[in-house]
Amino acid sequence: MLKWEEPATFIKGATASVRKAWRTLGIETIGDLFLTIPRRYDDFSRICTIRDCQNGDVVTLKGKVVECRKLPSFRKRFVIVRVKIQDETGTMSANFFNQPWILDDIQLDQEIYLSGKIKTHPTYGKQMQSPLLEAADSTTLAAAKITPVYGLSGSLVQKTYRRLIQSAIDQLVWPKDPFSPNMLVRHKLPAFEEAIRSLHVPQTHEAIEQGRRRLAFDELLMLQLNLGRTRKEANVLGAPRIEADIDFVKSFVKELPFELTDDQRKAAWAAMKDMQEEHPMLRLLQGDVGSGKTVVAALLSAIIKRVGQSAAMIAPTEVLAKQHADTFRRLFQHWHIPVLLVTRTTKRLFDGHTEEDLSESQLTSCIEQGNIVLVGTHALLQPGRLPKDLALAIIDEQHRFGVQQREGLIRDLRADKKTPHLLSMTATPIPRSLALTIFGDLHVSTLKEKPAGRLPIKTQVLLEKDQEKAFVYAKKAVERDERVFVVCPLIDPSDVLGFRAVTDECKRLQKTDFEGITVGLLHGRMKKEEKEEALKDFISGKTPVLVSTTVIEVGVDVPDATVMIIEGAERFGLAQLHQLRGRVGRSTKASSCFLITQGDEHALKRLKLLEATQDGFRLAEADLRMRGAGELSGTSQTGWLGFRAARFSDIDLMAAACEEAQALLETKEPVHEETWPMYREFRDATNHLE
């Protein structure tokens, strides 16, 4: 038998290559495995006859094998196997590419299932290309069912993944459900075991959605419990009162190399008023891409330094931390305010035009002296890395930090035991009604205006057959010494969908559309040093074209980047596409974004919204309206605010989680959610540190 908290390596059949792939995907325990939600579901439950299936249908056919042979190929090491089946209505062939083992697995006259998409060839008639194939005389893993499709890595394939999931689910000793039957009935949610089974061995689409909603409720309830405790502790401890020097503020704003927008002024003023109170500021600063959140953060940090205390800005990645430190240094030069950058690999003091790498003892001395502005990654949250006079903590992309890390900012830090003021920043547009539902009494400031001189980004949706237009335009941009992003949705080739993997696309573009131009590569599995080198080469123009995954979604600021090409655009949510589009148009140069799709009418309708507006908040509202409760369109639905299961559209669950959290916190009995099955995964899922 298997236990929830045991290593996933305990599953029989998990070979070394499978274990390596799972580790890459963040799967360490049995619980991790079951809480990794499939990317999407392929519905092969419709069993059809050969005569009745039509071009474009996704069906399962059952028939007897009448032919199984290897076809000649003009390419070396490329194997084509043709399998022909017959049922009572006719015959049909299926071609399999580079799967030679099928010749040994399939026998003539054997009954099999073929599950996939029907294509009608003008010469050969109805065919399938690389369908799922399973024997009809045994219990199938995928054929004739609603089938989960998982994220893959390395040599791991869907068939092996599904087989191991099935094996584990039958041997699992299920953890105790933390919620009472009354609570589940009240919110119309399934039990925990039922939810997990519905996600991995689904019977209906409705059951899948109910399973997802149950996990989403767990995530949202844990978020509300932690937010509630943080607010309560902060109010009890009190905060340092910060009286801003208004003359200094006016002078600082006057010396900026640009004029603040009205939204920036309002946000800064609201934060200044908050910090004058005895209770700690808890403010969310949300701004559309390129709206200037960093300038507001720099102004507030300068105010704190002016009154003799310390401020710290914490970013989720080293790349973003270094960009913020460079921005702070430029804005602080006139005032001779030093900036201390602290990451896992860098300890550097910027002072005006000079910079100095610090030893460990010099860093400790600098922090102990206090009255300093720090910028860094989660490395700042280690013991002894924050000064005892910290008055303001700024967390950029706050949803990428774990709850425990955020709580670490308020516990036993300052010498006087007071709580630092907290400003959370995010570039993920959240509709106001949604923000109030999630964050309750957290004050929200919104930056919608763009800095003066920024031009709108021309956005165009292209069908895949017309994508050459985008690459011709991009090549001309390179000739103007501008930079080009090409974003792909997957790292490894997909086993079912035709989306290009980033590694394959990089090689293809180097040989075709960008022949003679150096093409760079960037994805999340590269080492930090490799990522930094790839970005450095891109910024300098050594590699003017960068093929990337969504690792560039947040924090990459390249003023010379003017073209964004997104392949497989239907795979992404509107908010994520808007974030990616925001990587260009960060200067006064004209910029363009091309959304390449092979999607259906519904996907085109969604993507056309990006052509119509540059407003991330309008897009967020539209996304909220367009996503139906039962819609399962893959990865774009999950990952919002760092969650695995919760979505933008789960407003009813958010309200329910707020209500239940409040009731639990008001009881005298302590709530031990660290014993809940999802606790470890929730903590890690909200801690996406690259």
C-alpha positions as CSV (number, residue, x, y, z in Angstrom):
1,M,0.0,0.0,0.0
2,L,1.1,3.6,-0.7
3,K,0.8,6.6,1.6
4,W,0.1,10.2,0.5
5,E,3.3,11.6,2.0
6,E,5.6,8.8,0.7
7,P,8.1,9.4,-2.2
8,A,6.6,8.9,-5.7
9,T,9.5,6.5,-6.3
10,F,7.7,3.9,-4.2
11,I,5.3,3.3,-7.1
12,K,6.1,0.0,-8.7
13,G,7.3,0.6,-12.3
14,A,8.7,4.1,-11.7
15,T,12.0,3.7,-13.5
16,A,15.0,6.0,-13.1
17,S,14.0,7.9,-16.2
18,V,10.4,8.3,-14.9
19,R,11.7,9.5,-11.5
20,K,14.0,12.0,-13.2
21,A,11.1,13.4,-15.3
22,W,8.8,13.7,-12.3
23,R,11.5,15.6,-10.4
24,T,11.8,18.0,-13.3
25,L,8.0,18.5,-13.1
26,G,8.2,19.1,-9.4
27,I,6.7,15.7,-8.4
28,E,8.5,14.3,-5.3
29,T,5.7,12.6,-3.3
30,I,2.6,10.5,-4.0
31,G,0.6,13.6,-3.0
32,D,2.5,15.7,-5.6
33,L,1.6,13.2,-8.3
34,F,-2.1,13.3,-7.6
35,L,-2.3,17.0,-7.1
36,T,-0.6,17.7,-10.5
37,I,-3.7,18.3,-12.5
38,P,-3.7,17.1,-16.2
39,R,-3.1,19.8,-18.8
40,R,-6.3,18.9,-20.6
41,Y,-8.6,15.9,-21.3
42,D,-9.1,14.2,-24.7
43,D,-12.6,12.7,-25.0
44,F,-12.4,9.4,-26.8
45,S,-15.5,8.0,-25.2
46,R,-17.5,8.1,-28.4
47,I,-17.2,4.7,-30.0
48,C,-18.1,4.8,-33.7
49,T,-18.1,2.6,-36.8
50,I,-15.8,3.2,-39.6
51,R,-18.7,4.0,-42.0
52,D,-20.2,6.6,-39.7
53,C,-17.1,8.6,-38.7
54,Q,-16.5,11.8,-40.6
55,N,-13.5,14.0,-41.3
56,G,-12.4,15.9,-38.2
57,D,-14.3,13.6,-35.7
58,V,-12.5,12.6,-32.5
59,V,-13.7,9.0,-32.0
60,T,-12.7,5.6,-30.9
61,L,-12.9,2.7,-33.5
62,K,-13.0,-0.9,-32.6
63,G,-11.9,-3.4,-35.2
64,K,-9.9,-6.5,-36.2
65,V,-6.3,-6.0,-37.4
66,V,-6.1,-7.1,-41.1
67,E,-2.7,-5.6,-41.9
68,C,0.3,-4.4,-39.8
69,R,3.5,-3.6,-41.7
70,K,6.4,-1.2,-42.0
71,L,6.2,1.3,-44.9
72,P,9.3,2.4,-46.9
73,S,10.7,5.8,-45.8
74,F,13.1,8.1,-47.6
75,R,14.5,9.5,-44.3
76,K,17.1,7.6,-42.3
77,R,16.1,6.4,-38.8
78,F,12.4,7.3,-39.6
79,V,10.0,4.4,-39.2
80,I,6.4,4.4,-40.5
81,V,4.1,1.6,-39.4
82,R,0.7,1.1,-41.0
83,V,-2.1,-0.7,-39.1
84,K,-5.3,-1.5,-41.0
85,I,-8.4,-2.5,-39.1
86,Q,-11.8,-3.8,-40.2
87,D,-15.2,-3.7,-38.6
88,E,-18.6,-4.7,-39.9
89,T,-18.9,-1.5,-41.9
90,G,-15.6,-1.2,-43.6
91,T,-11.8,-0.9,-43.3
92,M,-9.5,2.0,-42.3
93,S,-5.7,2.5,-41.9
94,A,-3.7,4.3,-39.2
95,N,-0.1,5.4,-39.6
96,F,2.3,5.5,-36.7
97,F,5.6,7.4,-36.8
98,N,8.8,6.2,-35.0
99,Q,6.9,3.6,-33.0
100,P,8.5,0.4,-34.4
101,W,7.4,-1.7,-31.3
102,I,3.9,-1.7,-32.6
103,L,5.0,-4.4,-35.1
104,D,5.7,-6.7,-32.1
105,D,2.7,-5.6,-30.0
106,I,0.0,-6.1,-32.6
107,Q,-1.0,-9.4,-34.1
108,L,-3.2,-10.1,-37.2
109,D,-6.9,-10.8,-36.3
110,Q,-6.4,-9.2,-32.9
111,E,-9.2,-6.8,-31.8
112,I,-8.0,-3.3,-30.9
113,Y,-9.2,0.2,-30.2
114,L,-7.9,3.2,-32.2
115,S,-8.7,6.6,-30.6
116,G,-7.9,9.8,-32.3
117,K,-8.9,12.3,-35.0
118,I,-10.3,11.2,-38.4
119,K,-8.6,12.7,-41.5
120,T,-9.9,12.1,-45.0
121,H,-7.2,11.8,-47.6
122,P,-8.2,12.4,-51.3
123,T,-6.5,9.2,-52.4
124,Y,-6.4,6.9,-49.4
125,G,-9.8,7.9,-47.8
126,K,-10.3,7.9,-44.0
127,Q,-7.2,7.7,-41.9
128,M,-5.8,8.3,-38.5
129,Q,-2.3,9.7,-37.7
130,S,-0.6,8.3,-34.6
131,P,-3.8,7.5,-32.7
132,L,-4.0,5.9,-29.3
133,L,-3.8,2.1,-29.7
134,E,-4.9,-0.4,-27.1
135,A,-6.0,-4.0,-27.2
136,A,-9.7,-4.5,-26.9
137,D,-9.5,-7.6,-24.8
138,S,-8.3,-5.8,-21.6
139,T,-9.1,-2.8,-19.5
140,T,-7.9,0.2,-21.4
141,L,-6.0,3.2,-20.0
142,A,-7.2,5.7,-22.5
143,A,-9.0,4.3,-25.5
144,A,-12.8,4.7,-25.4
145,K,-12.6,7.0,-22.4
146,I,-12.2,10.6,-21.3
147,T,-8.5,10.6,-21.1
148,P,-6.2,12.9,-19.0
149,V,-3.2,14.4,-20.8
150,Y,-0.3,15.3,-18.5
151,G,2.6,17.6,-18.7
152,L,5.7,15.6,-19.8
153,S,9.4,15.8,-19.5
154,G,12.4,13.8,-20.8
155,S,11.5,10.4,-22.1
156,L,8.3,10.1,-20.1
157,V,5.3,9.3,-22.3
158,Q,1.5,9.6,-21.6
159,K,1.0,5.8,-21.6
160,T,3.5,5.3,-18.9
161,Y,2.3,8.2,-16.9
162,R,-1.4,7.0,-17.0
163,R,-0.4,3.4,-16.1
164,L,1.5,4.6,-13.0
165,I,-1.3,6.8,-11.9
166,Q,-3.7,3.9,-12.3
167,S,-1.4,1.6,-10.3
168,A,-0.9,4.2,-7.5
169,I,-4.6,5.1,-7.2
170,D,-5.5,1.5,-6.6
171,Q,-2.9,1.1,-3.8
172,L,-3.3,4.4,-2.1
173,V,-4.2,4.7,1.6
174,W,-6.3,7.8,1.3
175,P,-5.6,10.6,3.8
176,K,-8.4,11.8,6.0
177,D,-10.7,14.4,4.5
178,P,-10.2,17.6,6.6
179,F,-13.7,18.9,5.9
180,S,-16.9,17.8,7.5
181,P,-19.7,16.2,5.5
182,N,-21.8,19.2,6.4
183,M,-19.3,21.7,4.9
184,L,-19.1,19.7,1.7
185,V,-22.8,19.5,1.4
186,R,-23.1,23.2,2.1
187,H,-20.9,24.1,-0.8
188,K,-21.8,21.2,-3.1
189,L,-18.3,19.7,-3.1
190,P,-17.2,16.1,-3.4
191,A,-15.1,14.3,-0.8
192,F,-11.3,14.5,-1.3
193,E,-10.9,11.0,-2.6
194,E,-13.7,11.4,-5.0
195,A,-12.2,14.6,-6.3
196,I,-8.8,13.1,-7.0
197,R,-10.3,10.0,-8.7
198,S,-12.5,12.3,-10.9
199,L,-9.4,14.3,-12.1
200,H,-7.3,11.2,-13.0
201,V,-9.8,8.5,-13.8
202,P,-12.7,10.7,-15.1
203,Q,-16.1,9.3,-16.0
204,T,-17.7,12.6,-17.1
205,H,-16.7,16.2,-17.8
206,E,-19.0,17.3,-15.0
207,A,-17.1,15.0,-12.5
208,I,-13.8,16.5,-13.7
209,E,-15.1,20.0,-13.0
210,Q,-16.4,19.1,-9.5
211,G,-13.0,17.5,-8.7
212,R,-11.2,20.7,-9.7
213,R,-13.6,22.9,-7.7
214,R,-12.9,20.8,-4.6
215,L,-9.1,21.3,-4.9
216,A,-9.7,25.0,-5.7
217,F,-11.7,25.4,-2.5
218,D,-8.9,23.8,-0.5
219,E,-6.4,26.3,-2.0
220,L,-8.7,29.3,-1.5
221,L,-9.5,28.4,2.1
222,M,-5.9,28.0,3.0
223,L,-5.2,31.4,1.4
224,Q,-8.0,33.1,3.4
225,L,-6.8,31.5,6.7
226,N,-3.3,32.8,6.2
227,L,-4.5,36.2,5.2
228,G,-6.7,36.4,8.2
229,R,-3.9,35.4,10.6
230,T,-1.5,37.9,9.0
231,R,-4.0,40.8,9.4
232,K,-4.8,39.9,13.0
233,E,-1.1,39.6,14.0
234,A,-0.2,42.8,12.2
235,N,-3.0,44.8,13.9
236,V,-2.0,43.5,17.4
237,L,1.7,44.4,17.0
238,G,1.2,47.8,15.4
239,A,3.5,49.5,12.9
240,P,6.1,52.3,12.8
241,R,4.4,55.6,11.9
242,I,6.1,57.2,8.9
243,E,5.7,60.9,8.4
244,A,6.8,61.7,4.9
245,D,8.9,64.8,4.2
246,I,6.5,66.5,1.7
247,D,9.2,68.9,0.4
248,F,11.5,66.0,-0.3
249,V,8.7,64.1,-2.1
250,K,8.0,67.1,-4.3
251,S,11.7,67.5,-5.1
252,F,12.1,63.7,-5.8
253,V,9.2,63.8,-8.2
254,K,10.6,66.9,-9.9
255,E,14.0,65.3,-10.5
256,L,12.5,62.2,-12.2
257,P,13.4,61.9,-15.9
258,F,9.7,61.7,-16.7
259,E,6.4,62.9,-15.4
260,L,4.4,60.7,-13.1
261,T,0.9,59.7,-14.3
262,D,-2.1,60.6,-12.2
263,D,-2.5,57.0,-11.2
264,Q,1.1,56.8,-10.0
265,R,0.6,60.0,-7.9
266,K,-2.7,58.7,-6.4
267,A,-1.1,55.3,-5.5
268,A,1.9,56.9,-3.9
269,W,-0.2,59.4,-1.9
270,A,-2.5,56.6,-0.7
271,A,0.5,54.6,0.5
272,M,2.0,57.6,2.2
273,K,-1.3,58.1,4.1
274,D,-1.4,54.5,5.1
275,M,2.1,54.6,6.5
276,Q,1.2,57.5,8.8
277,E,-1.2,55.2,10.7
278,E,-0.4,53.0,13.7
279,H,-1.7,49.9,12.0
280,P,0.5,48.4,9.3
281,M,-0.2,49.2,5.7
282,L,-1.5,46.2,3.7
283,R,-1.9,47.5,0.2
284,L,-2.0,45.8,-3.2
285,L,-0.5,47.9,-6.1
286,Q,-1.8,46.3,-9.3
287,G,-0.7,47.8,-12.6
288,D,-1.1,46.9,-16.2
289,V,2.2,45.9,-17.9
290,G,4.4,48.9,-18.4
291,S,2.3,51.2,-16.1
292,G,5.2,52.2,-13.8
293,K,4.8,50.3,-10.5
294,T,8.6,50.2,-9.9
295,V,8.7,54.1,-9.7
296,V,6.0,54.1,-7.0
297,A,8.0,51.5,-5.1
298,A,11.2,53.6,-5.5
299,L,9.5,56.8,-4.2
300,L,8.2,55.0,-1.1
301,S,11.6,53.4,-0.4
302,A,13.3,56.9,-0.7
303,I,10.7,58.3,1.8
304,I,11.6,55.5,4.3
305,K,15.3,56.1,3.8
306,R,14.8,59.8,4.4
307,V,13.3,59.2,7.8
308,G,16.2,57.0,8.9
309,Q,14.7,53.6,8.5
310,S,15.1,50.7,6.0
311,A,13.0,49.5,3.0
312,A,13.3,46.2,1.1
313,M,11.9,45.2,-2.2
314,I,11.7,41.4,-2.9
315,A,11.3,40.0,-6.4
316,P,10.7,36.3,-7.4
317,T,13.7,36.0,-9.7
318,E,17.3,37.1,-9.9
319,V,16.7,38.7,-13.3
320,L,13.9,40.8,-12.0
321,A,15.7,41.7,-8.8
322,K,18.7,43.0,-10.8
323,Q,16.5,45.0,-13.1
324,H,14.8,46.6,-10.1
325,A,18.1,47.4,-8.5
326,D,19.3,49.1,-11.7
327,T,16.1,51.1,-11.9
328,F,16.4,52.2,-8.2
329,R,20.1,53.2,-8.7
330,R,19.2,55.4,-11.7
331,L,16.3,57.1,-9.8
332,F,18.4,57.6,-6.6
333,Q,21.5,59.0,-8.2
334,H,20.6,62.6,-7.6
335,W,20.0,61.9,-3.9
336,H,23.0,59.7,-3.3
337,I,20.8,56.9,-1.9
338,P,22.8,53.6,-2.0
339,V,21.0,50.4,-3.0
340,L,22.0,47.0,-1.7
341,L,21.3,44.0,-4.1
342,V,21.1,40.6,-2.4
343,T,20.4,37.4,-4.3
344,R,21.7,33.8,-4.0
345,T,24.8,34.6,-6.2
346,T,25.2,38.4,-5.8
347,K,25.9,40.8,-2.9
348,R,26.5,44.2,-4.5
349,L,26.3,47.8,-3.2
350,F,25.3,50.4,-5.8
351,D,26.0,54.0,-4.9
352,G,25.5,56.5,-7.7
353,H,27.8,55.6,-10.6
354,T,29.9,53.2,-8.5
355,E,29.2,49.6,-7.5
356,E,31.0,47.2,-5.2
357,D,30.8,43.5,-4.5
358,L,30.6,42.8,-0.8
359,S,32.0,40.0,1.3
360,E,29.8,38.2,3.7
361,S,31.1,40.2,6.7
362,Q,30.7,43.5,4.8
363,L,27.1,42.6,3.9
364,T,26.3,41.7,7.5
365,S,27.8,45.0,8.7
366,C,25.8,47.0,6.1
367,I,22.5,45.3,7.1
368,E,23.2,45.7,10.9
369,Q,23.7,49.4,10.5
370,G,20.2,49.8,9.0
371,N,18.8,52.9,7.2
372,I,19.3,51.3,3.8
373,V,17.3,50.3,0.7
374,L,17.6,46.6,-0.2
375,V,16.5,44.9,-3.4
376,G,16.7,41.1,-3.7
377,T,15.1,37.7,-4.1
378,H,13.8,35.3,-1.5
379,A,17.5,35.2,-0.3
380,L,16.5,38.3,1.7
381,L,14.1,36.2,3.7
382,Q,16.9,34.1,5.3
383,P,17.7,34.9,8.9
384,G,19.9,38.0,9.3
385,R,19.3,39.3,5.8
386,L,16.8,42.0,6.7
387,P,17.7,45.0,8.9
388,K,16.1,45.4,12.4
389,D,14.7,48.8,11.4
390,L,12.8,47.5,8.4
391,A,9.8,49.8,8.0
392,L,8.5,48.9,4.5
393,A,8.5,45.6,2.7
394,I,7.6,45.6,-1.0
395,I,6.9,42.2,-2.6
396,D,6.8,42.2,-6.4
397,E,4.6,39.6,-8.1
398,Q,3.4,38.7,-4.6
399,H,1.5,35.6,-5.7
400,R,4.9,33.9,-6.5
401,F,5.9,33.9,-2.9
402,G,4.9,31.3,-0.3
403,V,2.6,32.3,2.5
404,Q,5.2,31.4,5.1
405,Q,7.7,33.6,3.5
406,R,5.3,36.6,3.5
407,E,4.6,35.9,7.2
408,G,8.3,35.8,7.9
409,L,8.4,39.6,7.2
410,I,6.2,40.4,10.3
411,R,7.5,38.0,12.9
412,D,10.3,38.8,15.3
413,L,12.0,41.1,12.9
414,R,12.1,44.7,14.2
415,A,13.8,45.5,17.5
416,D,10.7,47.2,18.7
417,K,8.5,44.2,17.6
418,K,6.4,46.4,15.4
419,T,5.2,45.2,12.0
420,P,6.7,46.6,8.8
421,H,4.3,48.1,6.3
422,L,3.6,45.9,3.4
423,L,3.1,46.8,-0.3
424,S,2.3,43.9,-2.6
425,M,2.7,44.5,-6.4
426,T,1.4,42.5,-9.3
427,A,1.1,42.9,-13.0
428,T,-1.7,40.4,-13.2
429,P,-4.8,42.4,-13.8
430,I,-7.5,41.5,-11.3
431,P,-11.0,42.9,-11.7
432,R,-11.9,45.1,-8.7
433,S,-14.9,42.9,-7.7
434,L,-12.6,39.9,-7.7
435,A,-9.8,41.7,-5.7
436,L,-12.3,42.6,-3.0
437,T,-13.5,39.0,-2.8
438,I,-10.1,37.5,-2.6
439,F,-8.2,40.1,-0.4
440,G,-11.1,41.5,1.7
441,D,-9.9,44.6,3.6
442,L,-6.6,44.7,1.7
443,H,-6.5,48.2,0.1
444,V,-6.0,48.2,-3.6
445,S,-4.4,50.8,-5.8
446,T,-4.6,50.4,-9.6
447,L,-2.3,51.9,-12.3
448,K,-4.0,52.0,-15.7
449,E,-2.3,54.9,-17.4
450,K,0.8,54.3,-19.4
451,P,3.8,56.6,-19.1
452,A,3.9,59.4,-21.7
453,G,5.4,58.6,-25.1
454,R,4.4,54.8,-25.1
455,L,2.8,53.8,-28.3
456,P,0.0,51.2,-28.5
457,I,1.2,47.7,-29.5
458,K,-0.3,46.7,-32.9
459,T,-1.8,43.3,-32.4
460,Q,-2.7,40.9,-35.2
461,V,-4.2,37.4,-35.0
462,L,-2.9,35.1,-37.8
463,L,-3.9,31.6,-38.7
464,E,-0.9,29.2,-38.8
465,K,-1.0,29.1,-42.6
466,D,-0.4,32.8,-42.7
467,Q,2.4,32.9,-40.1
468,E,5.0,33.8,-42.7
469,K,3.8,37.4,-42.6
470,A,4.9,37.6,-39.0
471,F,8.4,36.3,-39.6
472,V,8.9,38.5,-42.6
473,Y,8.0,41.5,-40.5
474,A,10.2,40.3,-37.6
475,K,13.2,39.9,-40.0
476,K,12.9,43.5,-41.0
477,A,12.8,44.6,-37.4
478,V,16.1,42.7,-36.8
479,E,17.6,44.7,-39.8
480,R,16.6,47.9,-37.9
481,D,18.7,46.6,-34.9
482,E,15.5,45.8,-32.9
483,R,14.8,42.6,-30.9
484,V,12.2,39.8,-31.6
485,F,10.6,37.4,-29.1
486,V,9.1,34.1,-30.3
487,V,7.1,32.3,-27.6
488,C,6.2,28.6,-27.8
489,P,3.8,26.9,-25.4
490,L,5.8,23.7,-24.7
491,I,9.4,22.7,-24.1
492,D,9.2,19.1,-25.3
493,P,7.2,17.9,-28.4
494,S,3.6,17.2,-27.5
495,D,2.4,13.7,-28.0
496,V,-1.0,14.7,-29.3
497,L,-1.1,18.3,-30.2
498,G,0.9,19.9,-33.1
499,F,2.4,22.7,-31.1
500,R,6.1,23.2,-31.7
501,A,8.4,22.7,-28.8
502,V,10.7,25.6,-28.0
503,T,13.8,23.6,-28.7
504,D,12.6,22.3,-32.1
505,E,11.3,25.8,-33.1
506,C,14.6,27.4,-32.3
507,K,16.4,25.0,-34.6
508,R,13.8,25.4,-37.3
509,L,13.9,29.2,-37.3
510,Q,17.7,29.3,-37.4
511,K,17.6,27.3,-40.6
512,T,14.6,29.0,-42.2
513,D,13.0,32.3,-41.4
514,F,16.0,33.7,-39.5
515,E,18.8,32.1,-41.6
516,G,22.0,34.0,-41.1
517,I,20.7,35.6,-37.8
518,T,21.8,34.2,-34.4
519,V,18.7,32.8,-32.6
520,G,18.8,32.5,-28.8
521,L,17.0,30.0,-26.6
522,L,15.4,30.5,-23.1
523,H,13.3,28.2,-21.0
524,G,12.6,27.4,-17.4
525,R,14.7,24.3,-17.3
526,M,18.0,26.1,-18.0
527,K,20.3,26.9,-15.2
528,K,20.1,30.5,-13.7
529,E,23.5,31.3,-15.2
530,E,22.4,30.1,-18.7
531,K,19.1,32.2,-18.4
532,E,21.1,35.3,-17.5
533,E,23.5,34.8,-20.3
534,A,20.7,34.2,-22.8
535,L,19.0,37.5,-21.7
536,K,22.3,39.4,-21.7
537,D,23.0,38.3,-25.3
538,F,19.5,39.2,-26.4
539,I,19.6,42.7,-24.8
540,S,23.1,43.4,-26.3
541,G,21.9,42.2,-29.8
542,K,24.3,39.3,-30.0
543,T,21.2,37.1,-30.4
544,P,18.5,39.6,-31.7
545,V,15.9,36.8,-31.8
546,L,15.0,34.9,-28.7
547,V,12.8,31.8,-28.8
548,S,11.3,31.3,-25.3
549,T,8.7,29.7,-23.2
550,T,6.5,31.9,-20.9
551,V,9.5,32.3,-18.6
552,I,9.7,35.8,-20.1
553,E,6.1,36.6,-18.9
554,V,7.1,38.7,-16.0
555,G,10.0,41.1,-15.4
556,V,12.0,41.0,-18.7
557,D,12.5,44.6,-19.7
558,V,14.2,45.1,-23.1
559,P,13.4,48.5,-24.6
560,D,14.7,47.5,-28.0
561,A,12.3,44.6,-28.2
562,T,9.6,45.6,-30.7
563,V,8.1,42.3,-32.0
564,M,6.4,39.5,-30.1
565,I,5.3,36.4,-32.0
566,I,3.2,33.9,-29.9
567,E,2.7,30.4,-31.4
568,G,-0.2,28.2,-30.3
569,A,-1.8,31.4,-28.9
570,E,-5.1,29.5,-28.2
571,R,-3.3,27.6,-25.5
572,F,-2.9,30.7,-23.3
573,G,-5.4,32.7,-21.3
574,L,-6.1,36.3,-22.3
575,A,-4.3,37.7,-19.2
576,Q,-1.2,35.7,-19.9
577,L,-1.2,36.7,-23.5
578,H,-1.5,40.3,-22.4
579,Q,1.5,39.9,-20.1
580,L,3.6,38.4,-22.9
581,R,2.5,41.2,-25.2
582,G,3.7,43.7,-22.6
583,R,7.3,42.5,-23.1
584,V,7.4,44.7,-26.2
585,G,6.3,48.4,-26.5
586,R,8.5,49.5,-23.6
587,S,10.0,52.4,-25.4
588,T,8.9,55.1,-27.9
589,K,9.5,52.6,-30.8
590,A,6.5,51.2,-32.7
591,S,5.8,47.6,-31.6
592,S,3.8,44.7,-32.9
593,C,2.4,41.4,-31.5
594,F,1.4,38.5,-33.7
595,L,-0.9,35.8,-32.2
596,I,-0.5,32.6,-34.3
597,T,-3.3,30.0,-33.9
598,Q,-4.7,26.9,-35.4
599,G,-7.7,27.3,-33.1
600,D,-11.4,27.0,-33.7
601,E,-14.0,29.8,-33.9
602,H,-14.2,30.1,-30.2
603,A,-10.4,30.5,-29.8
604,L,-10.4,33.1,-32.6
605,K,-13.2,35.1,-30.8
606,R,-11.1,35.2,-27.6
607,L,-7.9,36.2,-29.4
608,K,-9.6,39.0,-31.4
609,L,-10.3,40.7,-28.0
610,L,-6.5,41.4,-27.9
611,E,-6.7,43.0,-31.3
612,A,-9.4,45.3,-30.0
613,T,-7.9,46.6,-26.7
614,Q,-4.7,47.2,-24.9
615,D,-6.4,47.4,-21.5
616,G,-5.4,44.5,-19.3
617,F,-8.3,45.0,-16.9
618,R,-10.9,44.9,-19.7
619,L,-9.3,41.7,-20.9
620,A,-9.4,40.3,-17.3
621,E,-13.1,41.1,-17.1
622,A,-13.7,39.6,-20.5
623,D,-11.8,36.4,-19.6
624,L,-13.9,36.2,-16.5
625,R,-17.1,36.4,-18.5
626,M,-16.0,34.0,-21.3
627,R,-14.7,31.1,-19.2
628,G,-17.7,28.9,-18.5
629,A,-17.8,26.7,-15.4
630,G,-17.3,23.5,-17.3
631,E,-14.7,24.8,-19.8
632,L,-11.6,22.7,-19.9
633,S,-9.2,24.2,-22.4
634,G,-5.9,23.3,-20.8
635,T,-3.1,25.1,-19.1
636,S,-4.5,28.6,-19.5
637,Q,-7.2,27.7,-17.0
638,T,-4.8,27.0,-14.1
639,G,-1.8,28.6,-12.5
640,W,-3.6,31.8,-11.7
641,L,-2.0,33.6,-8.7
642,G,0.2,30.6,-8.3
643,F,-2.7,28.2,-7.7
644,R,-3.0,24.7,-9.2
645,A,-6.7,24.4,-9.4
646,A,-8.3,27.8,-8.6
647,R,-9.4,30.0,-11.5
648,F,-10.4,33.5,-12.2
649,S,-14.0,32.4,-12.6
650,D,-14.4,30.8,-9.1
651,I,-16.0,33.8,-7.5
652,D,-18.5,31.7,-5.6
653,L,-15.7,29.5,-4.2
654,M,-13.8,32.6,-3.1
655,A,-16.8,34.0,-1.2
656,A,-17.4,30.6,0.4
657,A,-13.7,30.3,1.4
658,C,-13.8,33.8,3.0
659,E,-16.9,32.8,5.0
660,E,-15.5,29.5,6.2
661,A,-12.1,31.0,7.1
662,Q,-13.7,33.7,9.1
663,A,-15.8,31.1,11.0
664,L,-12.8,28.9,11.6
665,L,-10.6,31.7,12.9
666,E,-13.3,32.9,15.3
667,T,-13.5,29.5,17.0
668,K,-11.3,28.8,20.0
669,E,-10.0,25.6,18.5
670,P,-6.8,26.0,16.5
671,V,-6.9,25.2,12.8
672,H,-4.1,22.9,11.8
673,E,-4.2,23.1,8.0
674,E,-0.6,21.8,7.9
675,T,-2.1,18.4,8.4
676,W,-4.4,18.8,5.3
677,P,-3.5,16.7,2.2
678,M,-3.1,19.8,0.1
679,Y,-1.0,21.9,2.5
680,R,2.5,21.1,1.3
681,E,1.4,21.4,-2.3
682,F,-0.3,24.7,-1.6
683,R,2.8,26.1,0.1
684,D,5.0,25.1,-2.8
685,A,2.5,26.0,-5.5
686,T,2.4,29.6,-4.3
687,N,6.2,29.7,-4.2
688,H,7.3,29.8,-7.9
689,L,10.9,30.8,-7.4
690,E,13.0,30.3,-10.5
